[in-house]
Amino acid sequence: MKTIKVALAGAGAFGIKHLDGIKNIDGVEVVSLISRDLEKTREVAAQYGIGHVTTELNDSLALPELDAVILCTPTQMHAAQTLACLKAGKHVQVEIPLADSLRGADEVVQTQKETGLVAMCGHTRRFNPSHQYVNQQIKAKKFNIQQMDVQTYFFRRTNTNALGQARSWTDHLLWHHAAHTVDLFAYQCSSPIVQANAIQGPIHPALGIAMDMSIQLKAANGAICTLSLSFNNEGPLGTFFRYIGDTATYIARYDDLFTGKDEKIDVSQVAVSMNGIELQDREFFAAIREGREPNSSVAQVHACYQVLHRLEQQLSAG
């Protein structure tokens, strides 16, 4: 089996999660690490035995042995960097979101079609064992979603990442955090979103973004979704999903799943790992080996960004 040689851009909190996941995948080697702080990047590279370190994506794309790139960089760079990878002839997995505008998403989808390379976006909820379990119940016709009730709550009154470190860029409730749920809702329903509404709270004077948002969605099959998002929440942090269906209620907390009565459901046999990021990376590398479209390909998630664009226009109109 030929080793897939990959570069990882962005050695922050999420990049580390990918490096930890890749350690468990045979036939894959991270040969280059890219991040803006050279000294910190060298420290991470030393921990994971990565030989090539740089602050420039183009340096890595020039490596003749490189097959693929995983991008864990700031949201605002995603579309341009994904295009750079595809134009350099490299398979690419970009962390969610694919872009921070519909135009960026459109360009990536078009370029992927032209190159035929594997291009995938890290919509991790498709891969978490908890959501995979629900998906299997739906496919087996044992469960149908009537409503999804989702809470995405963080405490981000200052510009920090998941490790509490200062960020060089500003996160976004709509283009980043809502993307998870908008895509997952349509994916689990196997039905396109036909109605979408949004309202937002005041714009933060320093960060320039809304810190609170509420979104309603309706799928063509009649299922509805209510999503509440906040960067002001001082409490349990993260995203919590309640699936209300015709035969059961499920509560998903990342990779873990519970009944509506908070009884834990064993999802350890759903996939080869209990780690959604690792499962996402496994799909990326399997698609490269098998020459096929991956789950969560840029083409498959494109509809999500069309919905986000509609919501942004609605919010801008006030």
C-alpha positions in Angstrom: 0.0 0.0 0.0 1.5 3.3 -1.1 1.8 5.8 1.7 -0.3 9.0 1.3 1.9 12.0 2.1 0.0 14.9 3.5 0.6 18.4 4.7 -1.3 20.0 7.5 -1.9 23.7 7.6 -2.8 25.3 11.0 -1.2 23.8 14.1 -3.8 25.2 16.5 -6.4 23.4 18.6 -8.1 21.7 15.6 -4.9 20.9 13.7 -3.7 19.0 16.8 -7.0 16.9 16.7 -6.2 15.9 13.1 -2.6 15.0 13.9 -3.9 12.8 16.8 -6.4 11.1 14.5 -4.0 10.5 11.7 -1.6 8.7 14.1 -4.3 5.9 14.2 -4.6 5.6 10.4 -2.2 3.2 8.5 -0.6 4.2 5.3 -0.6 8.0 5.9 2.3 10.2 6.8 2.3 13.9 7.7 5.4 15.2 5.9 4.8 19.0 6.3 3.4 21.3 8.9 2.4 24.9 8.1 1.5 27.6 10.6 2.0 31.3 11.1 4.2 31.1 14.2 7.4 29.3 13.1 8.7 28.5 16.6 5.4 27.0 17.9 5.1 25.1 14.6 8.5 23.6 15.1 7.6 22.5 18.6 4.4 20.7 17.3 6.3 19.2 14.4 8.9 17.8 16.8 6.2 16.2 18.9 4.7 14.4 15.9 7.9 13.6 14.0 7.1 15.9 11.0 10.3 16.8 9.0 9.2 19.9 7.0 8.0 23.1 8.7 7.0 26.4 7.1 4.8 29.4 7.4 3.8 29.4 3.7 1.3 26.9 2.2 3.1 27.3 -1.2 6.3 25.9 0.3 4.5 22.7 1.1 2.6 22.6 -2.2 6.0 22.6 -4.0 7.1 19.4 -2.3 7.2 16.8 -5.1 6.1 13.9 -2.9 3.0 15.6 -1.5 -0.3 14.0 -2.3 -2.8 15.9 -0.1 -3.4 18.8 2.2 -5.6 19.2 5.3 -6.5 22.9 6.0 -7.2 23.9 9.6 -6.6 27.6 9.0 -8.7 30.7 9.8 -12.2 30.7 8.1 -11.4 33.7 5.9 -8.5 31.7 4.2 -10.4 28.5 3.5 -11.7 29.1 0.0 -8.5 30.7 -1.4 -6.3 28.0 0.1 -8.5 25.1 -1.1 -8.3 26.6 -4.6 -4.5 26.8 -4.3 -4.3 23.1 -3.3 -6.5 22.0 -6.2 -4.7 24.1 -8.7 -1.4 22.6 -7.5 -2.8 19.1 -8.2 -3.3 18.1 -4.5 -6.3 16.4 -2.9 -7.6 18.6 -0.1 -9.7 18.5 3.0 -10.7 21.9 4.4 -12.1 22.3 7.9 -15.6 23.7 8.2 -16.6 26.1 6.8 -15.8 25.6 3.1 -15.9 29.4 2.6 -17.2 32.6 4.3 -19.2 33.6 1.2 -21.3 31.7 -1.4 -19.0 33.1 -4.2 -16.0 31.3 -2.5 -18.0 28.1 -2.2 -19.1 28.3 -5.8 -15.5 28.7 -7.0 -14.2 25.7 -5.0 -17.0 23.4 -6.3 -16.4 24.5 -9.9 -12.6 24.0 -9.6 -13.0 20.5 -8.0 -15.2 19.5 -11.0 -12.5 20.7 -13.4 -9.6 18.9 -11.6 -11.4 15.7 -10.6 -9.4 15.7 -7.3 -10.8 14.7 -4.0 -12.0 17.8 -2.2 -13.8 17.4 1.1 -15.1 19.7 3.8 -14.9 18.8 7.5 -18.6 18.6 8.3 -17.7 16.5 11.3 -21.3 15.9 12.4 -21.8 13.5 9.5 -19.0 11.4 11.0 -19.6 11.5 14.7 -20.8 7.9 15.8 -23.8 9.5 17.6 -25.1 11.1 14.4 -24.1 8.0 12.3 -26.3 5.9 14.7 -29.3 8.1 14.1 -28.6 8.1 10.3 -28.6 4.3 10.4 -31.9 4.2 12.2 -33.3 6.6 9.5 -32.0 4.5 6.6 -33.4 1.3 8.2 -36.8 3.1 8.3 -36.9 2.8 12.1 -36.9 6.5 12.8 -38.0 9.7 11.1 -37.1 13.2 12.2 -40.0 15.5 13.0 -37.9 18.2 14.6 -34.3 18.9 15.5 -33.6 21.3 18.4 -30.0 22.4 18.5 -28.0 24.6 20.9 -24.5 25.9 19.9 -23.1 27.7 22.9 -19.7 29.1 23.6 -18.2 31.8 25.7 -16.2 34.0 23.3 -16.5 37.6 24.6 -12.8 37.8 23.8 -11.1 36.5 20.7 -9.9 33.1 21.9 -9.8 29.5 20.5 -10.9 26.2 22.0 -7.7 26.1 24.1 -8.3 29.6 25.5 -5.4 31.1 23.3 -5.6 34.4 21.6 -6.9 34.1 18.0 -5.5 36.0 15.0 -9.0 36.0 13.3 -12.6 36.3 14.3 -15.0 33.4 14.4 -18.5 33.6 13.1 -21.8 32.1 14.3 -23.5 32.0 10.9 -20.7 31.0 8.5 -18.9 28.6 10.9 -21.1 27.3 13.7 -24.5 27.3 11.9 -22.9 25.4 9.0 -22.6 22.3 11.1 -26.4 22.1 11.8 -27.6 23.4 8.4 -25.7 20.6 6.7 -26.5 17.9 9.2 -30.3 18.7 9.2 -30.5 18.3 5.4 -28.2 15.3 5.4 -30.2 13.4 8.1 -33.5 14.2 6.5 -32.2 13.3 3.0 -34.3 16.3 2.0 -33.3 19.8 0.9 -34.0 22.9 3.1 -36.8 24.9 1.5 -37.4 27.5 4.2 -34.8 29.3 6.3 -35.2 32.3 8.7 -32.7 34.0 11.0 -32.6 36.8 13.6 -29.6 38.1 15.4 -28.7 40.0 18.5 -26.6 43.2 18.8 -23.2 43.5 17.0 -20.2 43.3 19.4 -18.5 46.7 19.3 -14.9 45.2 19.2 -15.4 41.9 17.4 -17.8 43.3 14.8 -20.0 40.1 14.8 -23.4 39.2 16.3 -22.9 37.2 19.6 -26.4 35.7 19.6 -28.4 34.2 16.7 -31.6 32.1 16.2 -32.3 30.1 13.0 -35.3 28.2 11.8 -35.2 25.6 9.0 -37.8 23.5 7.2 -36.9 20.6 4.9 -38.9 19.6 1.8 -40.2 16.5 3.7 -41.8 18.6 6.4 -39.2 18.2 9.2 -38.2 21.4 11.1 -35.1 22.5 12.9 -34.6 25.3 15.5 -31.0 26.4 16.1 -29.9 28.7 18.9 -26.3 30.0 18.8 -24.4 32.2 21.3 -20.9 33.4 22.1 -22.3 34.9 25.4 -23.1 31.6 27.2 -21.4 30.9 30.5 -22.4 27.3 31.0 -21.9 23.9 29.3 -20.0 24.7 26.1 -20.4 23.0 22.7 -23.3 21.9 20.5 -26.1 19.7 21.7 -28.6 18.1 19.4 -32.1 16.8 20.2 -33.7 14.7 17.6 -37.4 14.4 18.1 -38.9 11.7 15.9 -41.9 9.5 15.3 -40.5 6.5 17.3 -37.9 8.0 19.7 -36.0 11.0 20.9 -32.2 11.1 20.8 -29.8 13.6 22.4 -26.4 13.8 20.7 -23.4 15.4 22.5 -20.5 15.2 20.0 -19.5 11.5 19.8 -21.9 10.4 22.5 -25.7 9.6 22.2 -28.5 9.4 24.8 -32.2 8.7 24.8 -34.7 11.5 25.5 -34.6 10.2 29.1 -30.8 10.7 29.2 -30.0 7.0 29.1 -26.7 6.4 27.3 -26.8 4.5 24.0 -23.8 2.3 23.1 -22.4 3.6 19.8 -19.0 2.0 20.1 -19.7 -0.5 17.3 -21.0 2.1 14.8 -17.6 2.8 13.3 -13.9 1.8 13.7 -13.3 4.7 16.1 -15.2 6.8 18.5 -13.5 10.0 17.3 -15.4 12.0 14.7 -12.3 13.8 13.5 -10.4 10.6 12.9 -13.4 9.1 11.1 -13.5 12.2 8.9 -9.8 11.8 8.0 -10.3 8.1 7.3 -13.0 8.9 4.8 -10.7 11.5 3.1 -7.8 9.1 2.7 -10.1 6.2 1.7 -11.6 8.3 -1.1 -8.2 9.2 -2.4 -7.1 5.5 -2.5 -10.4 4.4 -4.1 -10.7 7.3 -6.5 -14.2 8.2 -5.4 -16.2 11.1 -4.1 -16.0 11.3 -0.3 -18.9 11.7 2.1 -19.0 15.5 2.8 -17.4 16.4 -0.6 -17.5 20.0 -1.5 -20.2 19.3 -4.0 -22.4 17.6 -1.3 -22.1 20.4 1.2 -22.5 23.2 -1.4 -26.3 23.4 -0.7 -25.5 24.3 3.0 -23.6 27.4 1.9 -26.5 28.4 -0.4 -28.7 28.4 2.6 -26.2 30.4 4.7 -26.0 33.0 1.9 -29.8 33.4 2.0 -29.7 33.8 5.8 -27.0 36.4 5.5 -29.0 38.4 3.0 -32.0 38.2 5.3 -29.9 39.4 8.3 -28.3 42.2 6.3 -31.8 43.4 5.2 -32.7 43.7 8.9 
